[in-house]
Amino acid sequence: MSLAAIDWAQPWLAPYRAIGEAAAHAALGSSVATALQQGARPPLAPDFVPQPDLPQGRAYEAHIFETGSVPTRDNLHDFFNGLVWLAFPATKHRLNELQAAEIARNGIASTRGALRDALTLFDENGALLDAPAALWNALAARDWHALFVTQRALWSEARLVVFGHALLEKLTAPRKALTAHVLLLPPSRACGTPAALDDRALARSLDADHLARKPFVPLPVLGVPGWWAGNAAPGFYDDPKVFRPGP
């Protein structure tokens, strides 16, 4: 799919629409890196540079940390990565800081290790949720019937933000099984409050030891009311291949 075909009316793109539509239009006549450099840029926003600026054999995350520039290819994946950098610059810097510290400590090995694996999972496929406690409890228990049926009305008080740029890319061709890893913040960080969606507060909450334990809960995002017309149909959630029982 090309950038021109992105459907910006989709609810999961709402946090990125204001900057994304303009950048996608600009990219039609230039590179993705150049398009992301245009327009209003928040404090902490990195520079986006063409992929060849990444020296051969150089670790991507270490390069970003040391130069403040993000090597960017002309594809959907890197376009959405750029949009998340612009929307959540403090959080992306914190993830990069943690990645770079692990690379400096352990080098690049055949496996990332627990912390780098968790950081990558959140960066690529993560989501953030601000919701009433009843929805949080149902999600944590994988009680899909309570989450989406009996407590359905509570979703009018909730907000889900897709953070992972790989998941945003996949959602350009929506399918029922697409699943986010929702970050459960430590209890002291008031998980499930609006602060969880504030960039600087979220960045401060990202503790290495907590993340290494992979504190994520799976959420099939097209089950969210208002995110997919099909989930209003009877039996939509009676699909154990997607809405799997809890452990």
CORJO-V376098 format. One record per residue. N is the residue number from 0. RES is the residue in one letter. NEAR is the number of other C-alpha atoms within 8 Angstrom. D_LAST is the distance of its C-alpha to the last C-alpha in Angstrom with 1 decimal. Layout:
n:N res:RES near:NEAR d_last:D_LAST
n:N res:RES near:NEAR d_last:D_LAST
This chain:
n:0 res:M near:6 d_last:36.5
n:1 res:S near:7 d_last:39.1
n:2 res:L near:10 d_last:39.0
n:3 res:A near:7 d_last:41.4
n:4 res:A near:6 d_last:39.0
n:5 res:I near:8 d_last:36.3
n:6 res:D near:6 d_last:35.7
n:7 res:W near:8 d_last:35.9
n:8 res:A near:6 d_last:35.5
n:9 res:Q near:8 d_last:31.7
n:10 res:P near:7 d_last:29.8
n:11 res:W near:10 d_last:27.7
n:12 res:L near:10 d_last:31.0
n:13 res:A near:10 d_last:32.5
n:14 res:P near:8 d_last:32.1
n:15 res:Y near:10 d_last:34.0
n:16 res:R near:9 d_last:36.5
n:17 res:A near:8 d_last:39.4
n:18 res:I near:9 d_last:39.5
n:19 res:G near:9 d_last:38.0
n:20 res:E near:9 d_last:40.5
n:21 res:A near:8 d_last:43.5
n:22 res:A near:12 d_last:42.1
n:23 res:A near:12 d_last:41.3
n:24 res:H near:10 d_last:44.8
n:25 res:A near:9 d_last:46.3
n:26 res:A near:12 d_last:44.5
n:27 res:L near:9 d_last:46.3
n:28 res:G near:6 d_last:49.4
n:29 res:S near:8 d_last:48.1
n:30 res:S near:10 d_last:45.2
n:31 res:V near:15 d_last:41.8
n:32 res:A near:13 d_last:42.6
n:33 res:T near:11 d_last:45.9
n:34 res:A near:12 d_last:44.4
n:35 res:L near:12 d_last:41.7
n:36 res:Q near:9 d_last:44.6
n:37 res:Q near:8 d_last:46.4
n:38 res:G near:6 d_last:46.3
n:39 res:A near:4 d_last:45.2
n:40 res:R near:8 d_last:43.1
n:41 res:P near:7 d_last:41.2
n:42 res:P near:5 d_last:41.8
n:43 res:L near:7 d_last:39.8
n:44 res:A near:9 d_last:39.6
n:45 res:P near:9 d_last:40.2
n:46 res:D near:8 d_last:42.7
n:47 res:F near:13 d_last:41.6
n:48 res:V near:11 d_last:43.5
n:49 res:P near:10 d_last:43.8
n:50 res:Q near:8 d_last:41.5
n:51 res:P near:6 d_last:44.6
n:52 res:D near:7 d_last:44.9
n:53 res:L near:9 d_last:42.1
n:54 res:P near:6 d_last:44.0
n:55 res:Q near:4 d_last:43.1
n:56 res:G near:4 d_last:40.8
n:57 res:R near:8 d_last:39.9
n:58 res:A near:7 d_last:36.3
n:59 res:Y near:8 d_last:35.4
n:60 res:E near:9 d_last:33.7
n:61 res:A near:12 d_last:36.5
n:62 res:H near:13 d_last:39.1
n:63 res:I near:12 d_last:37.8
n:64 res:F near:11 d_last:37.6
n:65 res:E near:6 d_last:41.2
n:66 res:T near:6 d_last:42.9
n:67 res:G near:9 d_last:41.2
n:68 res:S near:11 d_last:41.2
n:69 res:V near:10 d_last:38.5
n:70 res:P near:14 d_last:39.4
n:71 res:T near:12 d_last:38.8
n:72 res:R near:10 d_last:39.0
n:73 res:D near:9 d_last:40.3
n:74 res:N near:8 d_last:37.0
n:75 res:L near:10 d_last:34.4
n:76 res:H near:9 d_last:31.8
n:77 res:D near:12 d_last:34.3
n:78 res:F near:13 d_last:35.7
n:79 res:F near:12 d_last:32.4
n:80 res:N near:11 d_last:31.9
n:81 res:G near:10 d_last:35.3
n:82 res:L near:12 d_last:34.5
n:83 res:V near:14 d_last:31.5
n:84 res:W near:11 d_last:33.9
n:85 res:L near:10 d_last:36.4
n:86 res:A near:8 d_last:34.0
n:87 res:F near:9 d_last:32.1
n:88 res:P near:15 d_last:34.5
n:89 res:A near:10 d_last:33.7
n:90 res:T near:11 d_last:30.0
n:91 res:K near:12 d_last:30.8
n:92 res:H near:9 d_last:33.3
n:93 res:R near:11 d_last:30.8
n:94 res:L near:11 d_last:28.4
n:95 res:N near:12 d_last:31.4
n:96 res:E near:9 d_last:32.7
n:97 res:L near:11 d_last:29.6
n:98 res:Q near:12 d_last:29.6
n:99 res:A near:11 d_last:33.3
n:100 res:A near:8 d_last:33.0
n:101 res:E near:11 d_last:30.5
n:102 res:I near:10 d_last:32.8
n:103 res:A near:7 d_last:35.8
n:104 res:R near:6 d_last:34.1
n:105 res:N near:7 d_last:32.7
n:106 res:G near:7 d_last:34.4
n:107 res:I near:8 d_last:32.9
n:108 res:A near:6 d_last:31.1
n:109 res:S near:4 d_last:29.4
n:110 res:T near:5 d_last:26.0
n:111 res:R near:9 d_last:25.5
n:112 res:G near:6 d_last:23.7
n:113 res:A near:8 d_last:20.7
n:114 res:L near:13 d_last:22.6
n:115 res:R near:12 d_last:24.4
n:116 res:D near:10 d_last:21.3
n:117 res:A near:12 d_last:19.6
n:118 res:L near:12 d_last:22.9
n:119 res:T near:8 d_last:23.4
n:120 res:L near:10 d_last:20.0
n:121 res:F near:13 d_last:20.8
n:122 res:D near:12 d_last:24.4
n:123 res:E near:11 d_last:23.8
n:124 res:N near:14 d_last:20.8
n:125 res:G near:15 d_last:20.2
n:126 res:A near:14 d_last:20.6
n:127 res:L near:12 d_last:21.7
n:128 res:L near:13 d_last:21.1
n:129 res:D near:12 d_last:23.6
n:130 res:A near:12 d_last:22.5
n:131 res:P near:10 d_last:22.8
n:132 res:A near:7 d_last:20.4
n:133 res:A near:8 d_last:19.2
n:134 res:L near:13 d_last:18.0
n:135 res:W near:10 d_last:16.4
n:136 res:N near:8 d_last:14.5
n:137 res:A near:12 d_last:13.4
n:138 res:L near:12 d_last:12.4
n:139 res:A near:8 d_last:10.4
n:140 res:A near:7 d_last:8.5
n:141 res:R near:9 d_last:8.5
n:142 res:D near:11 d_last:11.0
n:143 res:W near:11 d_last:13.3
n:144 res:H near:8 d_last:15.9
n:145 res:A near:11 d_last:16.6
n:146 res:L near:13 d_last:16.5
n:147 res:F near:11 d_last:18.9
n:148 res:V near:8 d_last:20.7
n:149 res:T near:8 d_last:21.3
n:150 res:Q near:11 d_last:21.4
n:151 res:R near:10 d_last:23.0
n:152 res:A near:6 d_last:26.2
n:153 res:L near:9 d_last:24.8
n:154 res:W near:12 d_last:24.3
n:155 res:S near:5 d_last:28.1
n:156 res:E near:7 d_last:27.6
n:157 res:A near:10 d_last:24.9
n:158 res:R near:8 d_last:25.5
n:159 res:L near:9 d_last:23.3
n:160 res:V near:10 d_last:25.0
n:161 res:V near:13 d_last:24.0
n:162 res:F near:13 d_last:25.0
n:163 res:G near:14 d_last:24.2
n:164 res:H near:15 d_last:27.4
n:165 res:A near:11 d_last:25.9
n:166 res:L near:13 d_last:23.8
n:167 res:L near:13 d_last:27.0
n:168 res:E near:10 d_last:28.8
n:169 res:K near:9 d_last:26.4
n:170 res:L near:9 d_last:26.7
n:171 res:T near:9 d_last:30.4
n:172 res:A near:5 d_last:29.5
n:173 res:P near:8 d_last:26.6
n:174 res:R near:7 d_last:24.2
n:175 res:K near:8 d_last:21.3
n:176 res:A near:7 d_last:18.6
n:177 res:L near:12 d_last:19.6
n:178 res:T near:8 d_last:16.7
n:179 res:A near:13 d_last:17.3
n:180 res:H near:13 d_last:15.6
n:181 res:V near:12 d_last:16.3
n:182 res:L near:12 d_last:17.6
n:183 res:L near:8 d_last:16.6
n:184 res:L near:10 d_last:19.9
n:185 res:P near:9 d_last:20.6
n:186 res:P near:6 d_last:21.3
n:187 res:S near:5 d_last:24.9
n:188 res:R near:8 d_last:25.2
n:189 res:A near:10 d_last:24.7
n:190 res:C near:10 d_last:21.6
n:191 res:G near:12 d_last:21.9
n:192 res:T near:9 d_last:25.7
n:193 res:P near:7 d_last:28.4
n:194 res:A near:9 d_last:28.8
n:195 res:A near:16 d_last:25.5
n:196 res:L near:12 d_last:27.5
n:197 res:D near:8 d_last:30.7
n:198 res:D near:11 d_last:31.4
n:199 res:R near:8 d_last:33.0
n:200 res:A near:10 d_last:30.6
n:201 res:L near:12 d_last:27.6
n:202 res:A near:11 d_last:29.4
n:203 res:R near:8 d_last:30.1
n:204 res:S near:9 d_last:26.4
n:205 res:L near:10 d_last:25.3
n:206 res:D near:7 d_last:25.1
n:207 res:A near:8 d_last:24.8
n:208 res:D near:7 d_last:22.8
n:209 res:H near:10 d_last:20.3
n:210 res:L near:12 d_last:19.9
n:211 res:A near:12 d_last:19.7
n:212 res:R near:9 d_last:16.3
n:213 res:K near:7 d_last:15.2
n:214 res:P near:10 d_last:14.4
n:215 res:F near:8 d_last:13.4
n:216 res:V near:10 d_last:11.3
n:217 res:P near:8 d_last:11.8
n:218 res:L near:9 d_last:14.2
n:219 res:P near:13 d_last:16.2
n:220 res:V near:9 d_last:19.5
n:221 res:L near:13 d_last:21.6
n:222 res:G near:11 d_last:19.8
n:223 res:V near:11 d_last:21.5
n:224 res:P near:11 d_last:24.4
n:225 res:G near:6 d_last:27.6
n:226 res:W near:11 d_last:26.2
n:227 res:W near:9 d_last:26.5
n:228 res:A near:6 d_last:28.8
n:229 res:G near:6 d_last:26.8
n:230 res:N near:12 d_last:24.0
n:231 res:A near:7 d_last:26.5
n:232 res:A near:6 d_last:26.7
n:233 res:P near:6 d_last:25.3
n:234 res:G near:6 d_last:22.3
n:235 res:F near:9 d_last:21.5
n:236 res:Y near:11 d_last:17.9
n:237 res:D near:6 d_last:17.6
n:238 res:D near:9 d_last:16.6
n:239 res:P near:8 d_last:13.2
n:240 res:K near:5 d_last:14.4
n:241 res:V near:8 d_last:14.5
n:242 res:F near:10 d_last:12.4
n:243 res:R near:8 d_last:9.2
n:244 res:P near:7 d_last:6.7
n:245 res:G near:6 d_last:3.8
n:246 res:P near:2 d_last:0.0
